[in-house]
Amino acid sequence: MKPFKIFALGAVALLGTLLTVSAKDLVILHTNDTHSLIEPGADGMGGVLQRKAIIDSVRAAEKNVVLVDAGDVVQGTLYFKYFKGDVEYPLMNMMDYDVRILGNHEFDNGLDELAKYYKDAKGARLSANYDFSNTPAKGIFEPYTIKKIDGKKIGFIGINIDPASLISKQNYEGLVYRDAIEEANKTAALLKKKGCDLVVAVTHIGYVKENEKPTDIELAEASKDIDIIIGGHSHTLLMPGDESKPHLFPNSDGRPVLVVQTGKSGRYLGYIKVDLDKLKSETPADYDYQLIPVTDRFPESAFDKRIVSFLEPYKARVDSVNNRVIARSAYDLSNRERTGGYPNWIADFASWYGHVVTDSLRSAGVDIAPVDFAIMNVGGIRASMPKGDVTEGQILSTFPFANHMVITRVKGSDIKDALSVAARKGGEGVSKEVRVVSDADGKLREVYIDMEPLDPEREYNVMTIDYVAQGNDDLTGFGRGELLWSDPQEMSAQVMRYVNLLTEMGLPIAPDLAARFVTAVQIP
């Protein structure tokens, strides 16, 4: 594979000189899971201004450039929490994306909001396996698009994830999901019949196997007519040369399929170069696939002035919240942990709040038993918390979803079913009353509540969020519970209350760091 040296450059002019212009090359630039990261992250990577500068440079150097996004443009920072898409979607139009598909988070504010923003989206809006006929998004999406480039036909397909137990049901009501692999293969075969020389599946199903839903790897291996899969959802950084995460897989005929993904938060821009003259003789293994780091190497003079001006009023409000210190953290807390640290902290908050609520309800004459324990999904923790000062913006960005705290009564056997799934994944946030013991393979052995084995016949009062209580994140057992109480305020408001209370008492954010999902001890 030919080396791509864009990442070593410091200016747009230099970038243009090192990229060789070829009228017979196709360059596909791609992103996925940018998650409202409008400005560079704490590591200095990402940001729409830097991304646009790179895109502009490649477009200036190459004749045939197609810009593709594989979903989850929104959700993850204050830009979405405060402005609901008024920032991200116009920015995608300003960057002139040619092909776009949906991620699961595009549904976070429901189908009415999704349709409102996507009806004005530039470029092809694709989904081959979502039927929107009975939804507000009817007529907005097409299964595929064909682009004619230098005498060649390039087909793009949109493939989306099964929304069951991932997206809240009320947010996709009326949508019909069709099997991802079946629809991808059917549409790819159609594109070949239409004379497409190259077929690209743009997907939001994930590279990593987490449940029974298909992945990009399985799609590649089951395919026949797909040449490239540009993926998203699992936040996997598929770096060329990293043998631990391969990007070439044999299809059903043994021909290689190129599978790519850029991680998350717009820290990298994917780059695929295809020699159009050699399409029949080359295979995807011969394509030039690279990842371009999105860093601060470009001067401000290279930034798109329209975007700079557009962002100013939004950035002012976000900065005012991000700069307001409200607490201190005693530890570096990672949102990548599935048990311990941050998951413990948010679950212990939920347990504390559950006791506050049930005490208040009983004082008001409501017959309700205390909360037995709390569970919070780790997927709801969207950012890490560095040791030291904690700002209001950090808390709101870490818990950005419009979830509500609930108390639900759940049978022990259903709890065991849900925690079996959680154990296989490596954990979820459970409160201090809980220990989940599994074997070395992740198979559940026992659950303890207050040092007592979980009783499968007993009903437990559980504090959680409505998303989990509906059985989402594959925790379907909790979906069989009986809702007892729901908070009218969003969860983030109660988390802020909890953090402020800690600060008033002079206490830092200092969770129990010990794992609560543990492997059974083997005694010789």
Buried (B, 14 or more C-beta within 10 A) or exposed (E): EEEBEBBEBEBBEEBBEEBEEBEBBBBBBBBBBBBBBBBBBEEEBBBBBBBBBBBBBBBBBBBBBBBBBBBBBBBBBBBBBBBBBEBBBBBBEBBBBBBBBBBBBBBBBBBEBBBBBBEEBBBBBBBBBBBBEEBBBEEBBBBBBBBEBBEBBBBBBBBBBBBBBBBBEEBBEEBEBBEBBEBBBBBBBBBBEEEBBBBBBBBBBBBEEBBEBBBBBBBBBBBBBBBBBBBBBBBBBBBBEEEEEEBBBEBEEEBBBBBBBBBBBBBBBBBBBBBBBEBEEBBBEBBBBBBBBBBEBBEEEBBBEEBEEBBEEBBEEBEEBBEEEBBBBEBEBBBEBBBBBBBBBBBBBBBBBBBBBBEEBEEEEEEBEEBBBBBBBBBBBBBBBBEEEBBBBBBBBBBBBBBBBBBBBBBBBBBBBBBBBBBBBBBBBBBBBBBBBBEEEBEBEEBBBEEEEBBEEBBBBBBBBBBBBBBBBBBBBBBBBEEBBEBEEBBBBBBBBBBBEBBEEEEBBEBBBEBBBBBEEEEE
